[in-house]
Amino acid sequence: MSYFFPKKFKVYVNYDYTYEASTKAFATKFDQLLIHPGVSKKFLKNESLELDFTVNDVLNQNKGFTRSQNNSVFTQRRYDTIQRYYMLKLSWDFTKMFMN
């Protein structure tokens, strides 16, 4: 979801929801909601320079987890992931190559 404000500001949020139900093989269910909000502003006449601030996993729920089944083999894995972090990004989208 994105909302555009005047003066080239944008506020946005991305989200992912994962749900794994409990089964006979695995008694516990698994669910997580990952929310990634951000704010960006564009600069220059052609809006080619963008400053973007994002937060990954604002609720700090990112857990490394997978569950799968192949024929009669059930597999559940837990692993380390990068949880909440903040990022400031400056990007320049150039469309012409400059030559001497």
N, C-alpha and C positions, 0 to 999 in steps of 0.2 A: 504494500500500500504506500502510496506517495501523495504528498500534498505540496503544491507549489505556491510559494508566497511571492509578493512583489520583490523587486530588487534582486532577482535571480537566486533566491533562497529556496531550498527544498528540504522537507522533513520526510523521512521514510522509515518503514519498518518491514523487515522480512521475518518470517516465522516458519518453524517446522515442528510438527507434532508427530511423535512416534508412539505406537502402542503395540505391545506384544502380549497377547492373552496368556493366562496360565494354561498348561496342558497336563496330560498325565505324566509326561516325562519331566516337566518343569513346573513345580507347584506355585512359583511366584510369577506375578504379572510384571510387566515393565512398561512404563510410560514416561515420556519426557517432552517438555515444551521448550523449544529454543527460540528466543526472541533476539533479534539483531536490529536495534534502532540506529538511526544516523541522521546527520545534518550535513548539507553541502551548500556551497555557494560558488557560482560561476563568475569569472572575471574576464576582462578584455571585451572589445566590441563584438568580436565573433564568438564569444563564450567558449574559447578554446582552453582556458585555464580554469581548473576546478580544484577547490579545497574541500576535502571530505573528512568528517570525523565520524567514526563508527564504534559501536560497542558490540562485541561478539558475546553472545550468551549472557544477557543482562541478569537473568535469574540464577546463573551459575549451576545449571542442571546438566551440562554436557558430560555424559558418562559414556565411556567406550563400551559398547555392548552390541553384540549381534547374536541372533538365534536363527538356526536353519535346520532343514531336514532334507535328507537324501535317502530315499528308500526307507530302510529301517534304522538309519543312523541319525540321531539327533545331536546337534552341536550347539553349545552356548559358549560364547567367548566374552571375556571382559579384558579391556586393555586401557592403557593410559592415553588421555587426549589433552589437548590444550583447552582449558576451560575459559573463563572470562578473561578478555583482554580488550584493550582500547587501541585504536589505530587512527593516526592522523595521516592523510594521504594528499599529496599535491600532484596533480596530473595535468599534462599539457598535451592536447590533441592537435597535432600539427597536420596540415593537409597538403602543404607544399614543401618541397625540398629546396633549400636555399643553396645557390651556387655562386662562386666567386666570379 
